[in-house]
């Protein structure tokens, strides 16, 4: 798979006690959406059901396919994915690739 902004699979990983989602094509400049394990499970279920506009983590897809993901209770910048990145994300969700037990674990960066 080419590593371009239009075809980049979003990066999802476990960091300590939460799940982080980011646009890996943006590297360190990507907004990071964090969710508890329960919020993440609910979000994945809503994506699978085609109703990702309910719950603590929500997504809205525009007519052009660009999808914005945000936390209802947070002031962080939302994460915006291209149409192809969102489609790939949905495919990974349907295959179960983003189930919590399958996510790589990362330690939080405490060097800052």
N, C-alpha and C positions, 0 to 999 in steps of 0.2 A: 504494500500500500504506500502510495506517495505521501510524503510528510508535508502537505500543503494545508493552508488554512481551510480550504474547502473540503478536504477529505480526512481531517484529523479526528480520531476517536477521542472523546473526552477522557481525561484521566480521573479515575476513581480509586481511592485508597483509604484504608483504615489508618487513622492517626490517633494513637492512644485510645480514648473512649468515644471517638466520633468518626464519621465518614466525611471525606473531603472530595469535592468535585471541582475540577478546573478544566479550562481549555488549554491542552498541552501545546497547541500551536502558538500560544502567546507566552509560553514559558513563565518566568517569574512575574510577568506583567498581568497575568490572568487573575481576575477576581477568584476568590476561593469561597465556595459555598460549603458550609459545614452543617452536618445534621447528626442527631443522635441515632443510634442503631434503630430505635423504634420509628423515628421520623423517616429514616431511609427506607425501611421496609414498607411503610405506608406510601411513600413516594413511588417506589418501584411498582407496588400494586396498582396505584392510580395510573401510572404510565401504561401498564399492561392492559388495564380496563379502558384506556382511552379517556380518562378523566383527570388529567394531571393538574387541574385547577382547584383541587380541594386539599386540605391538610396544611401542615406547617411549612412544607416545601412545595412550591407550586411552579407550574410551567405554562407559558402561553405561546402559542405558535401563530405568527402573523401569516397573511396570505402568501407571502413570498417564501414561507417555510422557515424563516429565521425564528428561533425559539429562545425566549428569555426565561431563566429559572431564578427564583428568588425565595428567600425565607420571609414569611409573613411578619414575624416578630423581630426582624433584624434591620439594622441600618446600613449593612454592608452593600457594596455595589452588586447588582444582579449579574449573573453569568449569562452571556448571550452566545448561542451556538448557531453556526450556519445551518442551512437546511440539510446538507449532507451529513454534517456532524450529528445533528439531532436524529436523523434517520438511522445512522449507525448506532447511536446510543440506544434507541428503541429496539433495534435488532439484538444488541447485547442484553438488554433487559429481558426480552422474550426468550433468549437462550439460557437465562439464569446466570450469565457471566458476572453480574454485579451483586449477586447475593452476598450477604455479609461474610459468610464462611469462605467465600472464594476470593475475597479482596486481599491484596497484599497488605501486610502490616508495616507501618512506618513509625518510627519514634518521632515525636515532635522535635522541631529544631529549637533548642534552648540557647543557641549561641547569640541570639540578638539581644 
